[in-house]
């Protein structure tokens, strides 16, 4: 399914699916925050390390299947399939954008 996503969010999912992680700086603000599995990652270096760790531990793919706006956030529901325990899972990604970049990402 092809969804219309803001450019930064589209880039984020491209990176999540194996594109070069160094491009993370093109979709997140310098002070961006990611909240995932009870942990917080702030700034490009921490977010890049978080992505590298996730991609080194498991092979997976993320397919956005639904998008809607809730207040000032863009909510993307995604199907995540891979070789991790519990696969496949459906996750919600709540994105807060500033100047066409991701300022906050909460994954639940």
C-alpha positions, 0 to 999 in steps of 0.5 A: 500500500502506498500512503502519502507521507510527509517527506521526513517521515517517508525518509525515516521509513526508508532508513528503517528498511535498510537505507543508509543510516547516516541520512537520519540527519536529513529527517530529524531535527538536531535536538529530536527525541525518539521514545521507543521501548521505554528508552529515550534517544536524543539528537542525531548521534543517539538516534543513529546509534538506536537505528544501527542497534535495531538493524544489527540485532534483527532483519526486519521490514516496516510497511506503513499501512495507515496514516492520520493526523491527531492534533499536531502529530502524524500517526502512522500505523505500520506492520513490522515483519522480521526475525524478532520474537513476536513477529509480525507486530503492528506498531504506531509511530507518532511523529511531531514535525517542525520545519519539515523534520521530525522533532519527536517520534514515539513508537508504541 
